[in-house]
Amino acid sequence: MKVIGAGFGRTGTLSMKMALEQLGFGPTYHMQEAGRRPAHVRQWLDFAETGHANWDELFEDFDSGVDYPVSCVWEELAAHYPDAKIILTVRDPERWWQSTHSTIYGFRSAFPAWFQRAVPPIGRFTEMVERLVWQGLFDGRFTDRDYVISVFNRHADHVRSSCPPERLLVFEVADGWGPLCDFLDVPVPDRPFPHVNDTKETRRVVTTMHWGTRAAPVVAGAALARLILLRTRRG
């Protein structure tokens, strides 16, 4: 690992993933990558249970990592990869809480229990996020805005105070290529800095998933009833 992201999700981490990959520090690990790899989800669940993980195995195909669950273990990774640089993505704490609460926090209820049992990889992924993020980082209190904002601020303060200055960049994605390229000692690309995964779009995805999983039994039931009716008529 050459770059470790210490910033929480919804601080521009998907934009940072794309930026790092464009600068040659990819592939970049992100919650999306974990979700695509059931074996990784099981490894993260093992870590949540035991506090131990084989980081070299988990990140063997990646040169950098951002977002949850990487930011949950940034300190362990910084110690394991002593030459890696650390990037703390930040934003206004109040806006961060509002964005997180209205988007990715909604994934907690996007998949009903029956759906998680019917599709075990979804169930394990949901459990992983619950244990590492909502119960782990935020102690099951994410709806308590003041408490969660205090966690956000304490985390940022801890990163700043514990990481050597020459190894750390505190970065807002609105700052663009300049500070990031200076820190990583690479040329500035001749293309705009990527800005993706905005709140409105993410909220739309969460809402679609929420209602889609709940509509699935109705749709399946209607299709089955139609099939039975057609067979009855033919009989």
Helices and strands as residue ranges (DSSP letters): E 3-5, H 13-22, E 28-29, H 31-35, H 38-50, H 55-58, E 64-65, G 70-73, H 74-80, E 85-89, H 93-102, G 104-109, H 113-118, H 120-129, I 130-137, H 145-162, G 165-167, E 168-171, G 173-175, H 177-184, H 199-234
